[in-house]
Amino acid sequence: MHNKLLSICILRLSAIGDVCHTLAVIQAIQRKYPSAEITWIIGQNEAY
């Protein structure tokens, strides 16, 4: 696989607990693609 990933968009519209559980996956992605820009899209309730 090509290791030059430029950006990643993560869409999470469920509960805040699910967002927290996703953090381990995001950390693994950051290690694999350290220069990639990561954007989170979450539901309004999870933003507080």
Phi, psi and omega per residue, in radians:
M1 nan 2.598 3.139
H2 -1.258 2.219 -3.085
N3 -1.629 0.220 -3.108
K4 -1.840 1.102 3.119
L5 -1.430 2.256 -3.065
L6 -1.637 -0.695 -3.122
S7 -2.645 2.634 -3.137
I8 -2.328 2.378 3.060
C9 -2.034 2.186 -3.134
I10 -1.912 2.131 -3.114
L11 -1.859 1.977 3.110
R12 -2.300 1.939 -3.118
L13 -2.007 0.345 -3.101
S14 -1.897 -2.781 -3.015
A15 -1.136 2.725 -3.121
I16 -1.060 -0.572 3.090
G17 -1.071 -0.678 3.093
D18 -1.145 -0.659 3.098
V19 -1.098 -0.772 3.134
C20 -1.087 -0.698 3.127
H21 -1.171 -0.404 3.141
T22 -1.303 -0.313 -3.071
L23 -1.004 -0.677 3.130
A24 -1.090 -0.674 3.105
V25 -1.149 -0.746 -3.141
I26 -1.096 -0.722 3.115
Q27 -1.090 -0.679 3.094
A28 -1.135 -0.709 3.097
I29 -1.105 -0.733 3.134
Q30 -1.099 -0.654 3.098
R31 -1.174 -0.690 -3.108
K32 -1.282 -0.662 -3.083
Y33 -2.242 1.268 -3.015
P34 -1.116 -0.398 -3.116
S35 -1.677 -0.017 -3.123
A36 -1.293 2.473 3.043
E37 -1.513 2.233 -3.121
I38 -1.937 2.194 3.105
T39 -2.005 2.295 3.090
W40 -1.776 2.384 2.959
I41 -2.132 1.998 -3.123
I42 -2.205 2.879 3.116
G43 -1.194 2.773 -3.093
Q44 -1.044 -0.697 -3.125
N45 -1.131 -0.540 -3.133
E46 -1.395 -0.201 -3.075
A47 -1.394 -0.192 -3.083
Y48 -1.650 nan nan
